[in-house]
Amino acid sequence: MKLLGLPGRQPSTLAQMEALLARLEIGQTETEIRRHDFWAADWSNPDVSPEAEAVGQLSADLVIAKSIGTLIALLAVARHGFAPTACVFIATP
């Protein structure tokens, strides 16, 4: 199984996502946590379209997304053919 973590808008949510995924006991899981490119620029008002496009090129069985990560996942599904088996959305915007 492949698990994709999509943190929130603020860079500090990366550590939160890492801690959450580390606590999950899912055997035989390949885990990736996406580091948003907009963190290097203006993360207070990010353009999530490039992030959604990048996620659309990935594959995942399970997506766990927090805050703006939920929007990125939904846009990747709607616009870029991203098709995870299941999603867990936490603290939706």
Residue pairs with C-beta under 8 A, 6 or more apart in sequence:
1 26
1 28
1 29
1 30
1 61
1 62
2 29
2 30
2 31
2 32
2 59
2 60
2 61
2 62
3 21
3 24
3 26
3 29
3 30
3 31
3 32
3 60
3 61
3 62
3 63
3 64
4 31
4 32
4 33
4 34
4 55
4 58
4 60
4 62
4 63
4 64
4 84
5 17
5 18
5 20
5 21
5 31
5 32
5 33
5 34
5 63
5 64
5 65
5 69
6 17
6 33
6 34
6 55
6 63
6 64
6 65
6 66
6 69
6 70
6 72
6 73
7 13
7 14
7 16
7 17
7 33
7 34
7 35
7 36
7 66
7 67
7 69
8 16
8 66
8 67
8 68
8 69
8 91
9 36
9 43
9 44
9 46
9 67
9 68
10 43
11 39
11 43
13 66
13 67
13 69
14 33
14 35
16 66
17 33
17 64
17 66
17 69
18 33
20 64
21 31
21 33
21 64
26 62
32 58
32 60
34 51
34 54
34 55
34 69
36 43
36 46
36 51
36 72
37 50
37 51
37 54
38 46
38 47
38 48
38 50
38 51
46 68
48 68
48 71
48 72
48 75
49 75
51 72
52 71
52 72
52 73
52 75
52 76
52 79
52 80
53 76
53 79
53 80
55 72
55 73
55 76
55 80
55 82
56 76
56 79
56 80
56 81
56 82
57 80
58 82
59 83
59 84
60 82
60 84
60 85
61 84
61 85
61 86
62 84
62 85
62 86
62 87
62 88
63 73
63 84
63 86
63 87
63 88
64 87
64 88
64 90
65 72
65 73
65 87
65 88
65 89
65 90
66 89
66 90
66 91
67 90
67 91
67 92
67 93
68 93
70 89
70 90
70 92
70 93
71 93
73 82
73 84
73 87
73 89
76 82
77 83
77 84
